[in-house]
Structures are given as structure tokens and as C-alpha cells.
Amino acid sequence: MIYDSHKMRFSKIFLLIVTLSLFSLSIAQTSIADRGNLWKTFTYDMGNVFQGTGYAYSRPLHWQKNDFMNLGLVTAGTLGLYTIDDNIRREFRGHIESVPEMLLDYGWYAGSPQNNYGFTGAVYLTGLFTKNEKLRRTGVLLISSATATGFLQQFTKSATGRARPGTELGKNHFRPFGGSSSYRSFPSGHSVLTFTNTHVIAKQFESWWVKAPIYAIGVIPGISRIYDDAHWASDVFLSWAISYFMVEAIDIYLDRKYEEKYNDIKTKKLSLNLSFSGNAIGATITF
């Protein structure tokens, strides 16, 4: 465990060094005028990363009726899954042997913070150096959304201190600010980061024939965390909801900052319908 921790820390440092080195090398190979423009663009984008994050956090102060309805629906969905968390865990763990190891490994590596920021940083830097505004904006949305959701889920999981399924303490065991990683189940960090990326990427396309496979791949990490006995189903569901709404909020802010837009603000609507029957819960999301 100590070895894995050191290896993960080294990976983060190595990735940061590589990213900064590529950035420095690219600047060195440009003319003085281009360097100035590149740096100006970079600082503008990073400013939008922080301002976009702040904008997302401030949105509850400006919520209207529909926003509170969405909050109620997400709360109802989370509580609905909470009531059957044990059933879902037994079902998943009961056939884990039939799940390809590759999918479980993908769920872990895709949701690791160092891999996530490596991907988002690569997208942004590609857009920056190729002077592609849409790709730059996508990178800014990826970085700011991951930052906003990352900090929120870290605070929430620490504050709630919910025990992970693997501790065998049960779904109702909480130790607020317990400190140990065994009490950091709610919500799921892997699910938050991967679904954040998934939603941002899916927004680039209009066709649901393209969106559907992207979302299908994006939910694998969250589902794999249930199989791994690291999170409850309600943890994962809330993580997906946090990711969706954070991305939407920051995207609206970025519409004011960039000419390239994914969608018309006026057409951005969301409806979430939940249905309960016996030991099952259904959800229909309309974008």
C-alpha cells in the first residue's frame, strides 16, 4: 500500500513535469510575438478555469424553481438507491467473477486523478498550440469541471465519512471526518472525474448515435467501483449527478467568454423523471 502511494505520487509529479516541459518547449520554438500571444491566451484561459469554478460554486445562490426541482429529483434518486444499496451490492458481487478484469482495471485507471489531469491537460495544450479555440475551450471546460467536482467530492466524502462497502460495516455506518480512506465512500471520486470528462466530450456531438457510446463508456468506472466493493450504488449515482450539473453550470459561464459554443444557452434544458417499483428504481434524463 505504501509502495502504491509513493508510485501514485511519483506519477503525478512526473506528469506535471512532462506537461510543463512540453509547454516550455513549445513556447521556446515560437517567435517573440507568438510567445506573447500564447502567454496572453494561456493566462486568459487559466483565469476562466478559476472563474468558471467559482461560478459553479456560486450557482445555488441564484437557483430558481427548476433548479430546486432538479435538486429534489437527485435527492430522491440518491435516497431511493440508498434503500436498496445492500441488494445492489449483493447482486453485483454475486457475479463479479464473470466481469472481465480489463473493465475493472479500466475503471480504476480512468478515474485516477493523475490520469484525468493528464488527459485534460493534453486536450487543452493541443488546442492552445494549434490555436484551435473550440479545443481550447473544451480543455478549459474539462479542467475547470474536474477541479470543481474534485474539490466538492473530496470535501463531501470527508465530511460525511460513509464507510465503504468493503469494510462490512453496512450502508448506514458514518464517521464524519473519520480521516481513514475506509470512511470516504460518499460520493465516488472515480465516478465524478470520469463522468465529468464523459459529459464534456459528449457535448461536442449532436447525434445520440455518437453520444450514447460515449456515455456507455463513461459509466463503466462508476459501475466498476461497485463491483470492487469500493462504493455503494447511491454514491455513484450522486457522483454522476454532481458531474452533470457542474459541467452544465461552467459551460454556461464559458459561453460568455468564447465565441465557440456547443449549444445555445436558451435551449439548455434538463428534465429528470424517476420511477420506483418494488426493489427497482428507474431514471429518465432528457437533455
N, C-alpha and C positions, 0 to 999 in steps of 0.2 A: 504493500500500500504506500509506504514511504517512497519507494522507487518510482511508482506510478506518479505520485505527486510531484517529485522532482522532475520527472520526464515531461510532465504536462507544463510545468513552469518553464522548463528549458525551451519547449516547443513554442510557447507564447513569445519568449524573448527572441528566439531565432526568427520567428515570423515577423516580428516588429522590425528587427534589424534588416531583414531582406526587403521589406516594404519601403523603409526609409532609404535604403541603399538604391533601390530602383528609382525612387523619386529624385534623389540627389543626382544620380547618373543621368537621368533624362533632362534635368534642368541644366546640367553641365554641357550637354550636347546641343543646346539651343542657343540662339543669338541673345544678346543682352536685352533687346526689345522684347523678344519672345519670353525670356525669363521673367521680365517684369509683368507681362500679361498673364503668364502661367501662375505666378505667385499671387497676383491680384485675384485671379479666378479661384485659386485654391483657398485663399482666406475667405472669400465670399461664400464659397460652398461650406466650409467648416463653420462659418458663422450661422449658416442656415441649419446645419446639423444641430447646434446647441439651441438655436431659437425654435426650431421645429420640435425638439424635445420638450422645451419649456411650454410651447403652445399646447402640446398634447396633455401635459400635466395640468394646465390651467382650464381645460375644457369643462370639467364638472362645475365650475363657477358660472358657466354660461349655458348649461343644459336647459333644454326646453322639454315639452311634454313627451315628444317621441323618444328623446334620449333617456328619460326616466322609464319609459315603457321598455326600451331595449335593456336597461339595467335590470328591470323586473324579470324579463324573459330569461336573461342569462342567469340571474339568481335562481329562478325556478328550475332551469335546466340543471344547474350545478347541484341544487338540493335534491332534485329528482334522481340524479345519478348517485348522490351520496347515500340515498336509502337502499340502493342495490349494489353498492360498491363491493360488498362481500361476494355477491352472486357473480358479478362480472369477473372478479379475481379468480374465483374457483373455476369458472368456465375457461378463462384464458390459460391458467396454469395447468388445467387438466389436459390440454393438448399441445403444450409447448414443445414437446418432442417432435411434432410434425412441422414446426415452423423452421424454415431454412435459416441456418446460422448466419448466412450472409445478410439477411434482412435485419436481424438483431444487431449485428455489427454496424450496419449502415445507420441504424437509429442512434447508436451511441456516438459514432464519429461525426455524423452530420450535425448533431446538436451540441458538440463541444464548442465552447466559446472561441478557442483559438482557431478552429477550422472555420467557424462562422465569420469571424472578422477577417480571416484571410480571404474568404470568398468576396465579402462585401467590399473590402479594400481593393481587391483586384478589379472588380467591376468599376468602382469609382475612378481608379487611376487610369484604366483603359479609356474611359470617357474623357478624362482630363487631358491626357496626352494626345488623343486623336481629335480633340476639340469637338466631340460629339455631345451636344447639350442634353439630348434625351438620355444617353448613357450616364452622363454626369449626374443628372437629376435622379436617375434610378439608383446610382450609388449613394447619393445623399439620403434618399428615402430609406435605403437599406441600412445605412449606418445609423441614422437618427432613430429609426424604428427599433433596431436592435438595442440601441443604447437606452431608449425609453422603456421598452419592455423588460430589458435585462435588469435595470435598477429596480423597477417595480416588483418583479418577481423575486428578486433577492431579498428585498425588504419584507415582502408579504410572507414568503416561506419561513423567514427567520422569526417574524412577529407571531405567526400562527403556531409554529412548532409542531406541525402534524407529523405523527410517526409514519414512517414508510411501511408499506405492507410487509416487507421482508423482516421487520422487527418482530412480527407476530404479536404486536400489542393491540391490534384491532383498529378499525377505521375511526373510532371515537377517542383515540388517545392523542392528547395535545400537550405540548410542553413549550409554551411561548418563550422565545429567545433561549431555547434549550442549548444552543451552541453546536451540538453534535450534528453531523450530516444525517444521522438516523432520524432526526426530527426536522427535516427540511423537505417535506413531501408536497406541500400545497402552496403554489402550483408547481408545474414541471418546467424547469429551465430549458431542457432539451426541446420540449414541445413548443415553448414560447419562441425560441430562436428560429427553429426550422419552419414553423408555420408563418412567422413574420416574413422570412425570405420567400416562402411559397406564395403568400398573398401578393407581395410586391411584384414578383415575377409574373404571376397570373394576370396582374393588372395591365401588363404590356399587350395583352391579346384580347380581341373582342369575341372570337369564336369559342363557344363552350366545348367544342371538339378538341381544342388546344388546352383550354383551362382545366378541364376535367382530369386529364392525365397528370397535370402539374399538381393539382390538389391531392390526387391519389397518392403520388409520391411524397407529398408534403406531410401527410398524416401518418406515414409509416413510423417516424421516430417516436411520436406520441404513443402510438399503439405498442411499439416495441418496449417502451418503458413500463407498460402494464405487464407485458409478458416477463420482463426482467424483475418484476416484483419491486420496482423502484418507486412507482407511483400508482395511485388509485385512479379509476376512470374519471371521477369528478375533478381530480387535479388536472388531468389532461384536457378535459372539456373547457374548464375555465381558462387554461393557458391559450387554447385556440381562440377563445372569445377576446381575451386581452390583446392578442396579436392582431386580430382583425380590426378592432376599433382603434388601436394605436396607429396602425398604418393608415387607416382612413382619415384620422384627425391630422396627422402630419402631412398627408398628401394634399389635403385642402389648404394647409398653410403654404406648401410649396407651389401651389397653383398661382400664388401671388408673386412668387419670386422668379419663376422661369416661364419662358414663352412656350416651351414644350409641355403639353398637358396630356394626361392619359384619358381623362374623362371630363365632361362638362360638369362643373360643380352643381348646377341646377338639376342634373339627372342622377346625382348620387343619392340613392335611397336604399334602405335596408329594411327588410321585414323578416322576423323570425317567429315561426309558428311551432309550438311544442304540443305533443300529444302523449298521453300516458295510457297504458293498458296493462294491467297485471304487473308483471315484473319487467316490463319493457318501456322504453322511452323513445320517442321519435322526434326528430327536429327537421324542419324545412327552412332553409335560408334562401331568400330571394334578394339578389343584388340589383 
